Amino acid sequence: MLALSTAVVPAEVFGSGSAMGFEWWQVALILVAGLWAGTINTIVGSGTLVTFPVLVTLGVPPVTASMSNAMGLIAGNLTGAWSYRSELGRLKKTLLKLLPCSVVGGVIGAYLLLHLPEEVFGVVAPFLIVVALLFVVFQPKLQAKVRARKEREAQVAAAPGGDAAVPASAGTTGAAARGTGGATSSATPSTASPGAAAVDGSQQPAILYVLVFLAGIYGGYFVAAQGVLLVGVLGVFLLAPLQSANAVKNALVAAVNIVAALSYVLFAFDRINWWVVLFIALSSTLGSWLGAKIGKKMSPVALRTVIVILGLVALANMVSKLF
């Protein structure tokens, strides 16, 4: 049987962070998990709830699994962000304002991960997994509320004098305001672009920056479901089409993971498992490309079900080690 161990290459490079080797079926499992994680990260987020449980179950220490996983997912994050480059192009100003919040938060989160005792992560991680799973489970209701809010804004903007009342969302219903009635809606491609452009030139609420900063701390410390948190925050407080909010989410997640990865390389190089980084980087890149192409056709219920099952497996595994 094929085994990839730390002896294959110098220990200071590909053996770091773990003394274990990987059998061929374990490599296959990590590759499949990375593929899946990259796919769903591009669509909504929470891919770490697929890869992290797999790594922990295979015996990778939790902190090493978290750091190596975050680094491996960067390639997929960048692929996902690039796939939404047209949407991001219409929100450049907004993205540039939000990026510092994510970056600073990511630095703080990475600092906490590196300097708090590993035992702390072992205790905190199960609670963070529960929080992440709750966001995954209740995400449909959250998105339903966001869509209802967008529809109300569209109705206000379409009414006489609505553009002046709600300038940030005027673009999303520009066609209706010009007298086209119900022929187009804020969800159609023809109106999404003006909506994003209008948002990019408007002032965002202060709470948006605070929540993005806190999400950055969360992401720097524990990657799982960072995208789900950001989708919820951006969907509620960023007055833009949901596709545009998802594009911004992909860029912010990539920024947090890059900042955290740089911190890991500079200050915790010996705790990184580079085999894990390599396997997840390769598979998540392909997964992110697939997610941008066909991911939206996948059943959301099936995705959430498997994510929750894997998350519960990781939760049980980590809780069992506390007693």
Backbone bond lengths (Angstrom), bond angles and torsions (degrees), N, CA, C in turn:
res aa  C-N    CA-C-N  psi(-1)  N-CA   C-N-CA  omega(-1)  CA-C   N-CA-C  phi
1 M - - - 1.467 - - 1.523 110.44 -
2 L 1.327 114.93 142.19 1.456 119.87 179.70 1.517 110.62 -75.30
3 A 1.298 116.27 129.72 1.465 120.61 176.87 1.516 108.82 -129.05
4 L 1.320 116.86 130.96 1.455 122.04 177.10 1.516 107.65 -105.50
5 S 1.286 117.14 109.81 1.453 120.58 -176.01 1.513 110.27 -118.88
6 T 1.296 115.08 178.56 1.460 120.34 -179.78 1.515 111.46 -70.18
7 A 1.335 117.75 -11.82 1.451 120.11 -178.82 1.527 112.26 -81.41
8 V 1.326 118.48 -11.23 1.458 121.87 -177.18 1.513 110.82 -64.36
9 V 1.332 116.63 -38.62 1.464 122.21 179.56 1.520 107.74 -133.92
10 P 1.324 118.03 170.65 1.470 119.82 -179.64 1.510 112.70 -52.21
11 A 1.309 116.64 138.47 1.466 121.98 -174.53 1.512 112.12 -61.50
12 E 1.351 115.81 -29.22 1.459 116.92 -176.49 1.531 112.00 -74.21
13 V 1.341 118.18 -7.05 1.454 120.24 179.18 1.512 110.82 -111.87
14 F 1.347 118.22 -77.02 1.457 119.94 -172.48 1.518 114.15 -92.28
15 G 1.311 118.05 4.20 1.452 117.90 176.32 1.504 112.77 -106.24
16 S 1.311 116.80 -2.37 1.449 120.71 -171.59 1.509 112.31 -64.21
17 G 1.321 114.97 141.08 1.453 120.42 171.48 1.500 115.14 88.55
18 S 1.317 118.94 -13.05 1.454 119.40 -178.94 1.511 109.12 -161.43
19 A 1.325 116.79 136.78 1.455 121.47 179.07 1.508 111.34 -92.73
20 M 1.335 118.07 -1.47 1.456 120.75 -175.63 1.516 110.74 -81.95
21 G 1.353 116.28 157.00 1.454 122.08 171.57 1.517 108.16 -106.78
22 F 1.333 116.85 166.80 1.451 121.42 179.75 1.519 109.94 -116.64
23 E 1.327 116.33 125.61 1.457 121.01 171.31 1.524 108.63 -71.85
24 W 1.343 115.75 165.05 1.456 119.52 -176.30 1.523 112.13 -60.00
25 W 1.348 116.88 -36.66 1.461 119.00 -178.56 1.524 111.22 -72.88
26 Q 1.343 116.26 -27.30 1.457 119.59 176.05 1.526 110.72 -71.56
27 V 1.338 116.19 -39.24 1.459 119.97 175.15 1.523 110.03 -61.19
28 A 1.342 115.95 -44.40 1.467 120.48 179.26 1.524 110.79 -60.34
29 L 1.330 116.25 -40.73 1.461 120.77 -179.56 1.532 110.81 -64.70
30 I 1.327 116.64 -42.65 1.467 120.21 178.91 1.526 110.33 -64.88
31 L 1.336 116.90 -40.61 1.463 120.68 179.62 1.525 111.48 -63.71
32 V 1.328 116.27 -42.57 1.471 120.06 178.51 1.528 110.06 -64.61
33 A 1.348 116.18 -42.93 1.460 120.29 178.91 1.534 110.81 -61.92
34 G 1.341 116.59 -42.31 1.456 120.45 178.58 1.520 112.26 -65.06
35 L 1.330 116.18 -39.38 1.467 120.90 177.20 1.516 110.66 -60.97
36 W 1.309 115.17 -46.96 1.464 120.51 -179.64 1.527 111.15 -65.56
37 A 1.332 115.73 -43.23 1.462 120.16 -179.55 1.521 111.11 -61.62
38 G 1.329 116.86 -43.87 1.457 119.78 178.42 1.513 112.38 -61.94
39 T 1.332 116.13 -37.83 1.463 120.98 -179.33 1.524 111.19 -64.86
40 I 1.331 116.71 -52.20 1.464 118.83 -175.22 1.522 112.48 -77.53
41 N 1.357 117.40 -22.55 1.463 119.08 175.64 1.523 110.65 -64.33
42 T 1.325 116.68 -38.65 1.454 120.45 179.30 1.521 111.09 -67.32
43 I 1.329 116.23 -34.77 1.458 120.54 -177.00 1.524 111.52 -78.02
44 V 1.333 116.62 -49.42 1.456 118.89 -174.41 1.521 113.43 -145.02
45 G 1.321 118.39 -34.81 1.458 121.40 -175.39 1.515 111.34 120.47
46 S 1.317 116.92 -174.94 1.474 125.71 178.81 1.522 113.09 76.69
47 G 1.341 118.55 16.53 1.461 120.56 178.15 1.513 113.28 -61.56
48 T 1.345 117.35 -29.41 1.468 120.07 178.79 1.523 111.47 -62.22
49 L 1.326 116.92 -26.13 1.464 119.18 176.73 1.522 112.01 -70.76
50 V 1.339 116.80 -4.28 1.464 121.30 171.42 1.528 109.47 -98.08
51 T 1.336 116.91 -49.44 1.461 120.51 -174.50 1.534 113.28 -76.26
52 F 1.329 117.11 -42.17 1.470 120.00 -177.06 1.532 112.44 -60.26
53 P 1.337 119.32 -47.19 1.468 118.39 177.54 1.525 112.84 -60.85
54 V 1.333 117.01 -37.96 1.463 120.21 178.91 1.521 110.81 -62.44
55 L 1.331 117.06 -45.71 1.464 120.89 -178.58 1.522 111.52 -64.85
56 V 1.324 116.29 -44.31 1.465 120.13 179.90 1.527 110.35 -64.21
57 T 1.326 117.01 -41.33 1.466 120.89 179.26 1.521 111.17 -64.01
58 L 1.333 117.63 -32.83 1.472 121.30 179.40 1.523 112.33 -78.89
59 G 1.343 116.73 -2.95 1.458 119.84 174.37 1.507 115.53 103.21
60 V 1.343 118.14 5.34 1.467 119.82 177.22 1.527 108.26 -74.91
61 P 1.338 118.75 129.70 1.471 121.03 179.00 1.525 111.28 -54.10
62 P 1.334 118.20 142.36 1.469 121.40 -174.21 1.521 115.28 -53.04
63 V 1.347 117.62 -46.78 1.463 119.24 -178.59 1.529 110.33 -67.05
64 T 1.326 116.81 -42.82 1.464 120.66 176.71 1.519 110.77 -61.71
65 A 1.326 116.57 -41.12 1.467 120.76 178.41 1.514 110.85 -62.72
66 S 1.329 117.44 -42.01 1.460 121.19 -178.82 1.526 111.17 -65.63
67 M 1.333 117.26 -46.30 1.459 121.23 -178.85 1.522 111.20 -66.91
68 S 1.324 117.31 -48.38 1.461 121.32 -177.55 1.516 111.27 -64.92
69 N 1.313 115.70 -39.01 1.463 120.75 178.75 1.530 111.00 -64.37
70 A 1.335 116.55 -45.36 1.465 120.65 179.91 1.525 111.16 -60.52
71 M 1.335 116.58 -40.61 1.457 120.18 179.29 1.521 111.42 -68.33
72 G 1.320 116.00 -40.57 1.459 119.68 -179.42 1.513 112.94 -65.77
73 L 1.325 116.86 -32.39 1.462 120.99 -177.17 1.526 113.42 -78.00
74 I 1.339 117.74 -9.78 1.463 120.22 -178.05 1.521 111.13 -58.78
75 A 1.330 116.64 -44.65 1.465 119.76 -179.08 1.521 110.78 -58.43
76 G 1.337 116.03 -42.64 1.455 120.07 177.92 1.521 111.87 -67.38
77 N 1.343 116.54 -38.63 1.466 120.62 177.97 1.528 111.11 -59.44
78 L 1.333 115.74 -45.12 1.459 120.03 -179.43 1.522 111.61 -66.65
79 T 1.332 115.91 -37.71 1.467 119.37 177.30 1.518 110.72 -63.35
80 G 1.344 116.12 -42.93 1.457 120.21 178.57 1.520 112.10 -63.75
81 A 1.338 116.36 -42.58 1.465 119.96 178.91 1.523 111.02 -63.80
82 W 1.323 117.00 -41.31 1.463 121.45 178.85 1.533 111.08 -63.79
83 S 1.315 116.97 -35.24 1.464 120.97 -179.96 1.525 111.50 -64.95
84 Y 1.345 116.46 -24.74 1.466 121.39 179.60 1.532 111.24 -106.15
85 R 1.336 116.91 26.17 1.469 120.57 -174.58 1.527 112.30 -62.91
86 S 1.343 117.75 -31.81 1.468 118.40 -179.53 1.520 110.68 -67.50
87 E 1.351 117.02 -39.69 1.464 120.46 176.91 1.529 111.08 -67.27
88 L 1.345 116.23 -38.92 1.460 119.88 179.72 1.520 111.41 -67.00
89 G 1.334 116.58 -31.78 1.449 120.21 -179.75 1.521 112.89 -62.04
90 R 1.346 116.32 -24.76 1.462 120.06 179.96 1.522 112.22 -90.80
91 L 1.355 115.87 -0.14 1.465 119.68 -179.74 1.532 110.89 -131.85
92 K 1.329 116.75 35.71 1.460 120.55 -175.88 1.520 112.37 -60.65
93 K 1.335 116.47 -46.98 1.464 119.89 -177.52 1.519 111.22 -62.96
94 T 1.331 115.95 -44.06 1.464 120.13 179.82 1.520 111.05 -63.98
95 L 1.331 116.80 -42.96 1.460 120.87 -179.95 1.521 111.14 -62.77
96 L 1.325 117.16 -43.00 1.467 120.68 -179.97 1.525 112.00 -64.53
97 K 1.333 116.97 -28.58 1.464 120.33 177.05 1.528 111.67 -76.69
98 L 1.327 116.93 -33.87 1.464 120.98 -176.53 1.530 112.64 -84.51
99 L 1.329 116.88 -28.05 1.469 120.05 -176.84 1.531 113.55 -56.18
100 P 1.344 119.86 -45.29 1.470 118.75 179.06 1.528 112.82 -58.72
101 C 1.327 117.17 -35.65 1.470 120.32 178.74 1.524 110.43 -62.94
102 S 1.335 116.34 -44.85 1.457 120.46 179.54 1.519 111.67 -66.96
103 V 1.331 116.18 -42.05 1.462 120.66 -177.42 1.524 111.43 -64.42
104 V 1.328 116.84 -48.67 1.470 120.26 179.30 1.529 110.20 -62.89
105 G 1.316 116.52 -42.59 1.462 119.42 177.20 1.513 111.78 -61.79
106 G 1.342 116.98 -41.30 1.462 120.39 178.70 1.510 112.63 -62.68
107 V 1.336 117.26 -38.66 1.466 121.21 177.82 1.528 110.53 -63.06
108 I 1.320 116.29 -43.66 1.469 120.21 179.75 1.526 110.14 -64.73
109 G 1.327 117.17 -44.28 1.456 120.65 179.35 1.517 112.19 -61.76
110 A 1.343 116.51 -43.52 1.466 120.39 178.35 1.525 111.00 -64.38
111 Y 1.331 116.72 -38.22 1.471 120.57 177.68 1.526 110.82 -61.22
112 L 1.318 115.87 -43.79 1.465 119.62 178.99 1.525 111.25 -62.44
113 L 1.339 116.07 -41.24 1.464 119.54 -179.68 1.518 111.58 -64.00
114 L 1.333 116.33 -39.32 1.458 120.87 -175.86 1.524 113.35 -78.76
115 H 1.331 117.32 -28.11 1.465 119.47 -172.28 1.526 114.28 -105.38
116 L 1.313 117.69 -22.59 1.462 118.17 174.84 1.518 108.92 -76.37
117 P 1.324 118.51 146.86 1.464 120.79 178.82 1.528 111.19 -57.21
118 E 1.331 116.18 146.68 1.467 120.31 -179.32 1.517 111.12 -59.27
119 E 1.340 116.56 -28.91 1.466 119.89 178.60 1.529 110.85 -62.61
120 V 1.341 116.26 -33.11 1.464 120.16 178.42 1.522 110.39 -63.81
121 F 1.335 115.97 -43.76 1.462 119.63 178.36 1.525 110.28 -62.08
122 G 1.336 115.97 -39.67 1.453 119.58 179.80 1.520 112.57 -61.61
123 V 1.343 116.34 -30.38 1.464 120.60 178.69 1.525 111.11 -84.86
124 V 1.349 115.99 -40.59 1.461 120.36 -175.47 1.529 112.00 -75.52
125 A 1.330 116.64 -37.83 1.465 120.66 -175.12 1.524 113.83 -54.02
126 P 1.347 119.93 -43.94 1.468 118.73 178.25 1.527 112.77 -58.16
127 F 1.336 117.06 -39.53 1.468 119.53 178.43 1.530 110.89 -67.18
128 L 1.347 116.65 -38.50 1.457 119.77 178.25 1.529 110.89 -66.67
129 I 1.325 116.51 -35.61 1.463 119.75 176.78 1.522 110.02 -63.45
130 V 1.324 116.34 -41.43 1.466 120.09 178.11 1.530 110.25 -61.06
131 V 1.348 116.58 -45.21 1.468 120.47 178.76 1.523 110.47 -60.03
132 A 1.336 115.35 -45.65 1.461 119.70 -179.42 1.524 111.21 -62.51
133 L 1.325 117.18 -42.74 1.464 121.14 179.96 1.521 110.99 -64.24
134 L 1.314 116.76 -38.00 1.471 119.95 178.37 1.528 110.66 -62.67
135 F 1.332 115.75 -40.30 1.461 118.65 177.21 1.529 110.88 -64.63
136 V 1.332 116.27 -39.20 1.464 119.75 178.97 1.528 110.24 -64.52
137 V 1.326 116.56 -44.87 1.461 121.39 -176.97 1.526 111.29 -65.30
138 F 1.339 116.34 -44.35 1.465 120.20 -174.57 1.520 113.29 -93.21
139 Q 1.322 116.75 5.69 1.453 119.51 -179.49 1.533 113.04 -57.87
140 P 1.342 120.51 -42.40 1.473 119.37 179.50 1.526 113.00 -56.94
141 K 1.345 117.16 -41.68 1.460 119.97 179.31 1.524 110.63 -66.25
142 L 1.337 115.96 -39.36 1.455 120.00 178.60 1.524 110.59 -63.03
143 Q 1.331 115.99 -45.96 1.455 119.47 179.20 1.520 111.78 -64.65
144 A 1.342 116.74 -35.19 1.467 119.71 177.84 1.528 110.71 -62.65
145 K 1.329 115.77 -41.27 1.463 119.26 177.55 1.516 111.36 -65.44
146 V 1.338 116.16 -38.67 1.458 120.40 178.85 1.528 110.24 -63.94
147 R 1.344 116.44 -44.78 1.463 119.84 179.37 1.522 111.12 -62.61
148 A 1.342 116.56 -40.92 1.470 119.69 178.77 1.519 110.17 -62.58
149 R 1.332 116.61 -39.37 1.468 121.04 178.44 1.522 110.58 -63.98
150 K 1.332 116.94 -42.89 1.459 120.70 178.46 1.526 110.96 -61.96
151 E 1.323 116.38 -40.84 1.465 119.99 -179.91 1.526 111.32 -64.68
152 R 1.331 116.53 -39.97 1.466 119.42 178.02 1.528 110.83 -63.90
153 E 1.338 115.81 -41.20 1.458 119.73 178.04 1.527 110.81 -63.28
154 A 1.336 115.61 -39.09 1.460 119.71 179.68 1.518 110.67 -64.18
155 Q 1.338 116.94 -40.35 1.461 120.83 179.77 1.526 111.04 -65.85
156 V 1.342 116.08 -39.90 1.459 119.95 178.70 1.523 110.36 -65.58
157 A 1.346 116.44 -43.24 1.456 120.41 -178.98 1.521 111.85 -67.35
158 A 1.356 116.84 -31.13 1.461 120.72 -178.73 1.521 112.03 -77.46
159 A 1.333 117.10 -21.81 1.462 120.68 -179.70 1.522 110.20 -72.31
160 P 1.349 117.49 159.17 1.474 120.64 178.30 1.525 110.99 -55.53
161 G 1.309 115.90 126.11 1.479 120.64 -179.42 1.511 112.47 80.80
162 G 1.352 117.50 3.16 1.469 119.46 -176.39 1.512 112.97 -67.44
163 D 1.364 116.01 -33.37 1.455 118.35 -178.38 1.516 111.63 -61.20
164 A 1.314 115.33 -38.52 1.466 118.15 -179.66 1.503 111.20 -72.62
165 A 1.342 116.06 -30.63 1.460 119.61 -177.71 1.505 111.66 -74.53
166 V 1.348 116.11 -37.00 1.456 119.46 -176.97 1.524 108.86 -130.17
167 P 1.334 118.62 75.92 1.451 121.20 -174.73 1.507 113.33 -65.29
168 A 1.330 117.83 -32.31 1.463 119.96 -175.85 1.503 111.95 -66.27
169 S 1.330 118.01 -26.70 1.451 119.57 -176.75 1.510 111.86 -109.69
170 A 1.337 116.29 12.04 1.446 118.87 -177.33 1.510 111.11 -62.71
171 G 1.348 116.65 -39.59 1.447 119.34 -177.23 1.498 113.17 -64.24
172 T 1.322 118.00 -29.67 1.452 120.09 -175.52 1.504 111.89 -69.95
173 T 1.321 116.69 -16.44 1.454 119.00 -179.33 1.521 110.58 -131.13
174 G 1.330 114.78 31.75 1.446 119.37 -176.69 1.508 112.84 -58.15
175 A 1.331 117.27 -39.64 1.455 120.48 -177.60 1.512 110.93 -65.38
176 A 1.336 115.76 -40.12 1.457 119.39 -179.77 1.515 110.42 -66.06
177 A 1.339 116.15 -37.47 1.457 119.93 -178.17 1.523 111.57 -68.31
178 R 1.349 115.55 -23.08 1.455 118.45 179.13 1.521 112.13 -87.81
179 G 1.345 116.91 7.29 1.440 119.62 173.62 1.502 114.71 96.18
180 T 1.323 120.15 17.92 1.450 121.65 179.34 1.503 111.75 -87.37
181 G 1.302 116.88 -1.56 1.467 120.45 175.07 1.498 111.37 65.78
182 G 1.369 115.92 -135.58 1.464 120.63 -175.38 1.492 112.70 -89.80
183 A 1.320 119.84 14.44 1.455 120.96 -176.82 1.504 112.02 -65.29
184 T 1.330 117.48 -32.52 1.453 120.60 177.90 1.509 108.91 -129.59
185 S 1.309 116.40 160.58 1.463 121.62 179.19 1.505 108.50 -133.57
186 S 1.327 116.35 172.17 1.460 121.03 -179.33 1.503 111.99 -68.04
187 A 1.324 117.98 -11.41 1.455 120.16 -178.70 1.511 112.54 -93.04
188 T 1.323 119.05 -6.83 1.440 121.20 -176.02 1.505 110.66 -81.57
189 P 1.364 117.49 151.68 1.448 120.21 -178.79 1.513 112.86 -59.64
190 S 1.341 117.91 -33.14 1.452 119.86 -176.09 1.511 113.35 -66.63
191 T 1.321 117.91 -23.04 1.454 120.20 -178.68 1.504 113.02 -106.74
192 A 1.337 118.30 -11.31 1.456 120.51 -177.19 1.527 111.12 -65.36
193 S 1.343 116.80 -41.46 1.453 120.03 -176.59 1.521 112.68 -63.83
194 P 1.360 118.95 -50.03 1.453 118.24 177.48 1.512 112.43 -59.34
195 G 1.323 117.21 -35.56 1.459 120.31 179.46 1.511 111.31 -61.61
196 A 1.347 116.87 -45.28 1.451 120.84 179.29 1.520 110.55 -64.76
197 A 1.341 116.13 -40.20 1.459 119.72 -179.76 1.528 111.08 -63.73
198 A 1.339 116.51 -39.70 1.463 119.80 178.86 1.513 111.28 -64.77
199 V 1.328 116.25 -40.78 1.470 120.98 179.08 1.521 110.28 -63.33
200 D 1.344 116.76 -39.73 1.455 120.59 -176.11 1.523 111.91 -63.37
201 G 1.304 117.08 -24.03 1.452 119.72 179.88 1.511 114.06 -99.49
202 S 1.344 116.78 6.29 1.462 120.17 -177.59 1.526 110.87 -108.81
203 Q 1.326 115.43 162.63 1.457 121.07 178.86 1.515 110.09 -83.40
204 Q 1.329 116.09 132.35 1.459 121.48 -179.21 1.529 110.22 -92.90
205 P 1.346 117.48 151.43 1.463 119.87 179.07 1.522 111.86 -65.57
206 A 1.323 116.71 146.39 1.469 121.80 -177.66 1.525 111.62 -60.58
207 I 1.325 117.08 -32.78 1.467 120.76 -178.75 1.523 111.10 -60.87
208 L 1.337 117.19 -29.28 1.463 120.59 179.04 1.523 110.42 -62.15
209 Y 1.322 117.26 -44.88 1.469 121.08 -179.23 1.526 111.09 -67.30
210 V 1.317 116.65 -38.15 1.469 120.46 179.26 1.531 110.51 -64.33
211 L 1.318 116.36 -45.98 1.463 120.16 -177.78 1.526 111.99 -69.08
212 V 1.330 117.56 -35.89 1.464 120.37 175.84 1.525 110.06 -65.47
213 F 1.327 117.26 -38.45 1.466 121.73 176.39 1.527 110.84 -62.25
214 L 1.329 117.42 -46.02 1.469 121.05 179.10 1.526 111.11 -65.16
215 A 1.326 116.45 -37.96 1.462 119.68 176.68 1.525 110.72 -64.46
216 G 1.340 117.00 -32.53 1.453 120.75 176.37 1.525 112.02 -65.70
217 I 1.344 116.57 -41.22 1.467 120.26 176.37 1.528 109.63 -61.44
218 Y 1.315 115.69 -46.33 1.472 120.85 178.06 1.522 110.46 -57.99
219 G 1.343 116.76 -45.89 1.457 120.57 -177.84 1.508 112.91 -67.43
220 G 1.336 117.86 -37.15 1.451 120.29 178.61 1.517 113.06 -68.21
221 Y 1.329 115.79 -28.74 1.462 120.34 -179.60 1.526 112.07 -90.81
222 F 1.323 115.90 -42.78 1.459 120.14 -176.67 1.520 107.57 -145.37
223 V 1.317 116.91 108.27 1.464 122.42 -168.10 1.527 113.31 -65.93
224 A 1.337 117.38 -30.28 1.465 121.79 -167.99 1.520 113.27 -54.99
225 A 1.347 114.65 129.69 1.473 123.56 173.49 1.520 113.44 62.95
226 Q 1.341 116.95 19.27 1.460 119.68 174.40 1.532 110.10 -59.16
227 G 1.340 115.59 -39.39 1.455 119.89 179.46 1.511 112.45 -64.22
228 V 1.342 117.01 -38.78 1.463 121.00 179.00 1.527 110.11 -64.44
229 L 1.329 116.22 -42.17 1.463 120.18 177.96 1.530 110.71 -60.41
230 L 1.333 115.72 -45.09 1.457 119.73 -177.64 1.526 112.00 -68.42
231 V 1.328 116.85 -37.76 1.461 119.52 177.68 1.526 109.79 -60.95
232 G 1.327 115.81 -41.58 1.458 119.45 178.33 1.523 111.81 -64.06
233 V 1.336 116.24 -44.79 1.459 120.66 -179.49 1.529 111.13 -65.25
234 L 1.330 115.97 -50.06 1.461 120.53 -177.64 1.527 111.51 -67.38
235 G 1.323 115.92 -36.62 1.453 119.00 -179.90 1.513 112.54 -64.50
236 V 1.337 116.65 -32.28 1.465 120.79 -178.11 1.524 111.57 -86.43
237 F 1.335 116.84 -43.13 1.470 119.41 -169.22 1.532 114.76 -105.25
238 L 1.329 117.90 -15.02 1.459 120.38 176.90 1.523 108.49 -96.70
239 L 1.312 117.18 113.16 1.460 121.09 -175.85 1.519 109.92 -78.09
240 A 1.330 115.54 74.64 1.458 121.26 -178.45 1.521 108.46 -146.94
241 P 1.332 118.18 161.88 1.464 120.66 175.53 1.527 110.87 -56.71
242 L 1.318 116.74 151.11 1.463 121.06 -176.92 1.528 112.28 -61.40
243 Q 1.344 117.29 -34.09 1.461 119.21 177.04 1.526 110.80 -63.18
244 S 1.316 116.70 -37.83 1.460 120.43 177.61 1.523 111.11 -68.23
245 A 1.345 116.37 -39.58 1.459 120.29 176.62 1.523 110.72 -62.22
246 N 1.334 117.11 -38.62 1.457 121.22 178.69 1.526 110.55 -66.34
247 A 1.333 117.19 -37.78 1.459 120.94 177.82 1.524 110.98 -63.00
248 V 1.319 116.87 -44.92 1.470 121.29 178.35 1.531 109.76 -63.42
249 K 1.322 115.43 -40.37 1.476 119.88 178.07 1.523 111.09 -57.47
250 N 1.329 117.94 -46.32 1.465 121.12 -179.16 1.522 111.37 -60.47
251 A 1.331 116.83 -40.37 1.466 120.49 -179.60 1.528 111.46 -68.64
252 L 1.332 117.48 -41.72 1.467 120.72 -179.08 1.528 111.35 -68.05
253 V 1.325 117.30 -40.01 1.468 120.58 177.65 1.526 109.92 -62.65
254 A 1.321 117.06 -42.90 1.466 120.58 178.07 1.528 110.61 -60.35
255 A 1.334 116.96 -42.05 1.462 120.82 -179.72 1.520 111.60 -62.92
256 V 1.333 116.97 -45.33 1.467 120.90 179.79 1.521 110.51 -62.52
257 N 1.321 117.37 -44.56 1.458 120.37 -178.40 1.533 111.81 -66.34
258 I 1.330 117.29 -36.25 1.466 120.50 178.21 1.525 110.62 -65.94
259 V 1.326 116.76 -45.90 1.462 120.99 179.33 1.530 110.41 -62.26
260 A 1.333 115.86 -44.86 1.462 119.68 179.32 1.531 110.58 -63.39
261 A 1.340 116.71 -40.85 1.460 120.54 -179.33 1.527 111.41 -63.02
262 L 1.324 117.16 -41.76 1.462 120.57 177.59 1.528 110.67 -60.66
263 S 1.322 116.12 -39.24 1.470 120.19 178.06 1.523 110.53 -64.61
264 Y 1.336 116.64 -41.41 1.468 120.22 -179.78 1.530 110.67 -63.93
265 V 1.335 116.51 -44.63 1.464 120.62 -178.24 1.522 111.24 -64.55
266 L 1.326 116.41 -40.43 1.464 120.20 -176.73 1.522 112.76 -75.16
267 F 1.326 117.27 -36.03 1.458 119.73 -170.65 1.526 115.09 -119.11
268 A 1.338 117.86 -7.19 1.471 119.11 -179.16 1.519 110.82 -145.55
269 F 1.313 116.63 40.90 1.463 121.17 -176.05 1.525 112.10 -57.09
270 D 1.327 115.53 -38.41 1.466 119.89 -175.95 1.524 113.29 -74.72
271 R 1.341 117.88 -5.39 1.466 120.54 -179.19 1.531 111.87 -103.93
272 I 1.322 116.19 3.35 1.467 120.96 -178.74 1.518 109.57 -94.02
273 N 1.310 117.15 135.06 1.461 121.77 172.79 1.525 107.36 -96.49
274 W 1.323 116.34 104.36 1.458 120.72 -172.23 1.516 113.01 -73.75
275 W 1.330 117.66 -21.83 1.469 119.14 173.29 1.526 109.51 -64.41
276 V 1.325 115.83 -43.55 1.471 120.10 178.65 1.523 110.17 -61.97
277 V 1.341 116.31 -44.08 1.465 120.54 178.82 1.527 110.54 -57.33
278 L 1.335 116.26 -46.40 1.464 121.31 -178.03 1.525 111.64 -63.41
279 F 1.333 116.84 -49.14 1.463 120.57 -176.92 1.528 111.53 -62.22
280 I 1.326 116.04 -45.24 1.467 119.65 -177.71 1.525 110.71 -71.63
281 A 1.329 117.63 -35.76 1.466 120.42 178.64 1.525 110.59 -61.16
282 L 1.325 116.63 -47.22 1.465 120.40 -178.48 1.524 111.60 -64.24
283 S 1.325 116.20 -48.58 1.465 119.45 -174.94 1.524 112.64 -74.54
284 S 1.331 118.01 -36.16 1.461 119.43 -178.85 1.526 111.90 -71.60
285 T 1.335 116.93 -28.83 1.461 119.76 176.04 1.525 110.65 -63.20
286 L 1.337 115.65 -47.11 1.458 120.05 176.03 1.517 110.93 -63.10
287 G 1.334 116.55 -40.60 1.457 120.79 179.81 1.518 112.39 -63.28
288 S 1.335 117.20 -39.94 1.462 120.46 178.98 1.521 111.26 -64.55
289 W 1.319 116.27 -38.62 1.469 120.11 177.34 1.524 110.28 -64.47
290 L 1.341 115.75 -43.33 1.463 119.57 178.04 1.521 111.17 -65.32
291 G 1.349 116.15 -38.25 1.454 119.75 -179.48 1.515 111.83 -61.60
292 A 1.346 115.94 -39.19 1.459 119.52 179.08 1.528 111.32 -69.94
293 K 1.343 117.24 -27.38 1.458 121.25 -176.33 1.525 113.03 -89.03
294 I 1.339 115.08 -51.55 1.472 117.65 -171.39 1.525 113.73 -126.13
295 G 1.317 116.93 -2.92 1.468 119.45 -173.64 1.512 114.12 -59.86
296 K 1.338 117.30 -31.97 1.452 119.95 -176.37 1.520 112.36 -70.56
297 K 1.340 116.92 -11.76 1.465 120.48 178.56 1.532 111.52 -87.86
298 M 1.328 117.21 -10.77 1.462 120.91 -178.59 1.519 110.19 -75.42
299 S 1.313 115.92 152.44 1.456 121.32 -179.17 1.529 110.43 -71.55
300 P 1.333 118.18 117.43 1.465 120.41 178.34 1.529 112.29 -60.48
301 V 1.332 115.99 -35.71 1.466 119.72 -179.53 1.524 110.31 -63.79
302 A 1.330 116.83 -43.63 1.467 120.50 179.74 1.520 110.76 -63.64
303 L 1.338 116.59 -43.31 1.451 120.38 179.16 1.527 111.35 -60.56
304 R 1.335 115.72 -48.59 1.466 119.02 -178.57 1.521 111.05 -63.83
305 T 1.326 117.39 -37.61 1.463 120.54 -178.67 1.522 111.24 -61.16
306 V 1.329 116.46 -48.43 1.464 120.00 -178.66 1.525 110.74 -67.59
307 I 1.334 117.07 -39.10 1.473 120.15 177.85 1.527 110.45 -59.44
308 V 1.320 116.09 -44.84 1.463 120.24 -179.34 1.531 110.39 -65.32
309 I 1.331 117.35 -41.66 1.470 120.58 179.72 1.530 110.45 -61.87
310 L 1.338 116.41 -48.19 1.464 119.81 179.54 1.525 111.53 -64.53
311 G 1.326 115.75 -37.94 1.460 119.02 177.27 1.517 112.28 -63.21
312 L 1.322 116.36 -40.23 1.467 120.53 178.59 1.526 111.20 -67.56
313 V 1.337 116.34 -34.92 1.466 119.83 176.07 1.526 110.29 -62.30
314 A 1.338 115.61 -46.59 1.472 119.66 178.00 1.515 111.04 -63.12
315 L 1.332 116.00 -40.73 1.468 120.52 179.72 1.521 110.89 -60.82
316 A 1.333 116.25 -47.07 1.470 120.45 179.17 1.522 110.96 -62.85
317 N 1.343 115.97 -39.87 1.460 120.47 -178.98 1.519 111.18 -64.24
318 M 1.339 117.43 -43.48 1.454 121.19 -177.58 1.526 111.76 -74.58
319 V 1.325 117.06 -37.67 1.461 120.17 178.91 1.530 110.50 -66.16
320 S 1.333 116.58 -37.76 1.462 120.26 179.98 1.522 112.11 -62.22
321 K 1.334 116.97 -29.16 1.461 120.77 -179.81 1.524 112.60 -79.26
322 L 1.344 116.43 -11.14 1.458 119.67 179.14 1.522 112.31 -83.99
323 F 1.336 116.19 -13.72 1.463 120.29 -175.97 1.517 111.21 -122.85
